[in-house]
Amino acid sequence: MPRPRQALLTRDRIVDTALALIDADGLDALSTRRLAAALGVRGPSLYNHFATKEEILDAVADGVAATVDIDVFDEYEWLDALGRWARSYRAALAAHPNIVPYLAQGPGRRPAALAMADAVYGALVRAGWPPARATHIGAAMRYFVAGSALGSFARGFVEDPSLYAAHPHLNQAHRLAGHQRSVDEGAFALGLDALLHGLAAEYAATVAPLERVGGPE
C-alpha cells in the first residue's frame, strides 16, 4: 500500500501543535480552525480525538504540568522537596508562559495536575502540617510560582533613560530589560527563600512541638 501523504493524526501531535501555536501567539490565537490548518487536516478530524477546544487546552496544560518534578516529594525532606518542586514548576511554566493563565485556574480534571496537587499536599500532611494549613501552603506556593511565570518584571521597563527623568529613584530602570534573566530569576530566588524560611519558622514553632509530645494532631 502507498504511504499516507501526511503524518497520522494523534492526540500527542494535536497537543504538541496546539502548544506551539499558544507559545507563538498566545491563548486567544488558538482556534480549532487554525490548529487544523497547522496540522494539515480538516477541522472535524480533531473531534475524533477531542470533543471540544477546552479538552485540547486541558491536554496542553496537563502536558506542561507533567514535566514538573514531583518525585522530589518521595526523595527529600518536605522543606527541601518544596523548594526543588517550586523551581521545577517555575521552569516548566516559564518555558510556556502563555499557557499559565489557563493552567493557573486549577487542576480541574487534569490527571498530571491532580497528581501534582496530591504529591504536594501529601508530603506536607506526612510532615505533620494540619490539613488546613497544608492546603494554605500549597495554594500560596502555586500563587507565587504561577505569578512569577506570568511575565517579566524587568521587561516591563523600556530602554529609554529620558522616560525616567521625572522619577529620580528609577534613574537606572532603563537598564533592567538588559538584565532580564538575572533580575527575574533573582527575584524568584529571593521570594522562594523568604517563603521557605517563613514556613520553616512556622513549622518549628507550631508543628515540631506537637511531634515532640506524641505526634501531630
C-alpha positions in Angstrom: 0.0 0.0 0.0 1.3 3.5 -0.7 2.3 5.6 2.3 -0.2 8.2 3.6 0.5 11.7 2.2 0.6 13.2 5.8 1.6 12.1 9.2 -1.1 10.2 11.1 -3.1 12.5 13.3 -2.7 11.6 17.0 -3.6 13.2 20.3 0.1 13.9 21.0 0.6 15.6 17.7 -2.5 17.7 18.2 -1.3 18.7 21.7 2.2 19.5 20.6 1.0 21.6 17.7 -1.5 23.4 19.9 1.2 24.2 22.5 3.5 25.5 19.7 0.7 27.9 18.5 0.0 29.1 22.0 3.7 29.6 22.7 4.0 31.7 19.5 0.8 33.8 19.6 -1.0 33.3 22.9 -4.1 31.6 24.2 -6.5 33.8 22.3 -4.9 32.9 19.0 -5.7 29.3 19.3 -8.8 28.1 17.4 -9.7 24.7 16.1 -9.7 26.0 12.6 -6.1 27.4 12.9 -5.0 24.2 14.7 -6.4 22.0 11.9 -4.7 24.1 9.3 -1.3 23.8 11.1 -1.8 20.1 11.2 -2.8 19.9 7.6 -6.2 18.4 8.3 -9.8 19.4 8.2 -11.3 20.7 11.4 -13.7 17.8 12.1 -10.7 15.5 12.2 -9.8 17.0 15.6 -13.0 15.8 17.0 -12.0 12.2 16.6 -9.6 12.8 19.4 -11.0 15.7 21.4 -14.7 16.7 21.8 -14.1 20.4 22.4 -11.4 23.1 22.3 -11.4 23.1 26.1 -10.4 19.4 26.1 -7.5 20.3 23.8 -6.5 23.2 26.2 -6.8 20.8 29.2 -4.4 18.3 27.5 -1.9 21.1 26.6 -2.0 22.4 30.2 -1.6 18.9 31.6 1.2 18.1 29.3 3.1 21.1 30.8 2.2 20.1 34.3 3.5 16.6 33.6 7.0 17.9 33.1 7.2 19.2 36.7 9.3 17.0 39.0 7.1 15.7 41.8 9.3 12.7 42.6 11.2 15.1 44.9 8.5 14.6 47.5 9.5 10.9 47.8 13.2 11.7 47.8 13.7 14.7 50.1 12.5 16.1 53.4 9.4 18.3 53.0 11.1 21.7 53.0 13.9 20.8 50.6 11.3 19.0 48.4 9.1 22.0 48.3 11.9 24.2 47.1 13.0 21.8 44.5 9.4 21.3 43.3 8.9 25.1 43.1 12.0 25.6 41.0 11.0 22.8 38.6 7.4 24.1 38.5 8.6 27.6 37.6 10.9 26.3 34.9 8.0 24.4 33.3 5.8 27.5 33.3 8.5 29.9 32.3 9.1 27.8 29.2 5.4 28.2 28.2 4.2 31.5 29.8 1.2 31.9 27.5 -0.5 28.7 28.9 0.0 29.9 32.5 -3.4 31.8 32.9 -5.2 28.6 31.8 -3.1 26.3 33.9 -3.4 28.5 37.0 -7.1 28.1 37.1 -6.6 24.9 39.0 -6.2 21.1 38.3 -9.9 20.6 37.3 -10.0 17.0 35.9 -6.4 17.0 34.6 -4.5 13.9 35.7 -1.0 15.3 35.9 -2.2 18.4 37.7 -4.1 16.3 40.2 -1.1 14.1 40.8 1.0 17.2 41.5 -1.6 18.6 44.0 -1.7 15.2 45.7 2.1 15.0 45.9 2.4 18.5 47.5 -0.4 18.1 49.9 0.5 14.5 50.8 4.1 15.5 51.6 3.0 18.4 53.9 0.5 16.3 55.8 3.0 13.5 56.2 5.4 16.0 57.7 2.9 16.9 60.3 1.2 20.0 58.9 -2.5 20.2 59.8 -4.6 19.5 56.7 -6.0 23.1 56.5 -2.5 24.6 56.8 -1.2 22.2 54.2 -3.9 23.4 51.8 -2.9 27.0 52.5 0.8 26.3 51.8 0.0 24.5 48.6 -2.1 27.4 47.4 0.4 30.0 48.5 3.2 28.2 46.6 1.1 27.9 43.5 0.2 31.6 43.6 3.8 32.5 43.9 5.2 30.2 41.2 2.4 31.0 38.7 2.7 34.7 39.3 6.4 34.7 38.8 6.0 32.9 35.4 3.2 35.2 34.1 5.5 37.8 32.8 8.9 39.5 33.2 9.3 42.3 35.8 12.5 43.5 34.1 10.9 43.7 30.6 8.2 45.9 31.9 10.7 48.8 31.8 11.7 50.3 28.4 15.2 51.1 27.5 14.7 54.9 27.3 16.5 56.9 30.0 14.5 60.0 29.2 11.3 58.3 30.3 12.5 58.2 33.9 13.8 61.7 34.2 10.9 62.8 36.4 11.5 59.7 38.7 14.8 60.0 40.4 14.6 56.6 42.1 14.2 55.0 38.7 17.3 56.5 37.1 18.7 53.1 36.3 15.4 51.5 35.3 16.2 51.6 31.6 18.9 49.0 32.3 16.6 46.4 33.7 15.4 44.9 30.4 19.1 44.2 29.5 19.4 42.1 32.6 16.0 40.4 32.4 17.2 36.9 33.3 19.2 37.8 36.3 16.6 40.2 37.6 13.7 37.9 37.2 15.5 34.8 38.4 17.0 36.7 41.3 13.6 37.9 42.4 12.1 34.4 42.2 15.0 33.0 44.3 14.6 35.7 46.9 10.9 35.2 47.2 11.2 31.5 47.4 13.9 31.7 50.0 11.7 34.0 52.1 8.7 31.7 51.8 10.7 28.6 52.8 12.3 30.4 55.7 8.9 31.6 56.9 7.5 28.1 56.6 10.5 26.6 58.4 10.0 29.1 61.3 6.2 28.3 61.5 6.9 24.6 61.4 9.4 24.8 64.2 7.0 26.9 66.3 3.8 25.0 65.7 4.3 21.5 64.3 7.5 20.4 65.8 6.3 20.9 69.4 3.3 18.7 68.7 5.6 15.9 67.3 7.7 16.0 70.4 4.7 15.3 72.6 3.3 12.4 70.7 2.8 13.2 67.1 0.8 15.7 65.0 -2.9 16.1 65.7 
